[in-house]
Amino acid sequence: MTRKYPKLPIVGVAAVIFLEEAVLLARRKQDPGRGQWSLAGGVVELGETLLEALDRELWEEAAIKIKVGGLIDVFDRIIRDRKKRIEYHYVLVDYWGWILSGQPMPGSDVSELRLITLRELENFGIGDDIKETIWKAFEMRKHIQKSIE
């Protein structure tokens, strides 16, 4: 299925990946969003579960395996062209977690990876929707850590 001007929405997965008080961000090599910073992730392939797709995408994009801490949100990203036609339509499923193995290195669809502290987040060049997702994940992680203590 073509990603540009699709006949149906495309399902994607991504993750807020924590390393202590920092999160891992990826600079996109492909459209939509080429050159922009976002969460690491990608498209679910036929026959994959959401978590299998997340595992594969994080390995391909960042050479890491993660432990999933939980689901953050499910939402649509619909991008229209100048004529108001739907150019891209993704249903995105965002998780949060932490690195179990591997050293983050840019892979197939990523030109650069960067760890950003939560303090740096507000002034870093990412969209408000991604910032909001990261803060939701941070609150979820904090809540779970308190319940374990």
TANORTA-V136753 format. One record per residue. RES is the residue in one small letter. PHI is phi in whole degrees, -180 to 180 (999 if undefined). PSI is psi in whole degrees, 0 to 359 (999 if undefined). BURIAL is I if it has 16 or more other ideal C-beta (glycine too) atoms within 10 Angstrom, else O. Layout:
RES PHI PSI BURIAL
RES PHI PSI BURIAL
This chain:
m 999 137 O
t -76 141 O
r -80 326 O
k -88 130 O
y 53 57 O
p -73 160 O
k -84 336 O
l -137 158 O
p -62 150 O
i -109 134 I
v -89 131 I
g -128 158 I
v -129 151 I
a -153 170 I
a -144 141 I
v -87 114 I
i -110 119 I
f -94 141 I
l -133 98 O
e 57 241 O
e -102 25 O
a -123 160 I
v -124 151 I
l -91 125 I
l -118 151 I
a -122 137 I
r -93 121 I
r -70 138 I
k -97 342 I
q -118 159 O
d -79 154 O
p -74 153 O
g 88 18 O
r -53 129 O
g 86 352 O
q -93 155 O
w -86 140 I
s -156 187 I
l -80 149 I
a -71 141 I
g 162 191 I
g -180 200 I
v -90 141 O
v -76 131 I
e -92 156 O
l -55 129 O
g 92 352 O
e -91 145 I
t -79 168 O
l -58 315 I
l -72 328 O
e -65 318 O
a -64 317 I
l -61 314 I
d -59 313 I
r -65 313 O
e -63 319 I
l -68 328 I
w -69 315 I
e -67 320 O
e -87 331 I
a -137 0 I
a 58 39 O
i -133 157 I
k -116 140 O
i -123 162 I
k -101 122 O
v -79 127 O
g -91 332 I
g 170 175 O
l -90 132 O
i -90 305 I
d -169 162 O
v -127 130 O
f -155 167 O
d -98 143 O
r -123 108 O
i -115 123 O
i -118 126 O
r -106 150 O
d -85 186 O
r -63 334 O
k -91 9 O
k 72 14 O
r -80 151 O
i -78 110 O
e -85 320 I
y -140 142 I
h -144 111 I
y -116 140 I
v -102 115 I
l -108 136 I
v -119 113 I
d -106 133 I
y -116 172 I
w -132 155 I
g -176 194 I
w -140 159 I
i -72 129 I
l -96 319 O
s -155 159 O
g 96 160 O
q -112 123 O
p -56 121 I
m -140 139 O
p -61 138 I
g -120 217 I
s -54 307 O
d -105 16 I
v -127 132 I
s -93 338 O
e -159 146 O
l -119 147 I
r -148 138 O
l -90 127 O
i -121 127 I
t -72 158 O
l -63 330 O
r -68 325 O
e -77 343 O
l -57 315 I
e -62 330 O
n -103 7 O
f -90 146 I
g -76 68 O
i -129 161 I
g -69 155 O
d -61 327 O
d -64 321 O
i -71 319 I
k -59 315 O
e -61 319 O
t -63 317 I
i -64 317 I
w -66 323 O
k -61 315 O
a -63 319 I
f -60 315 I
e -64 320 O
m -63 315 I
r -63 317 I
k -62 318 O
h -63 317 O
i -68 319 O
q -62 320 O
k -65 323 O
s -72 335 O
i -78 326 O
e -69 999 O
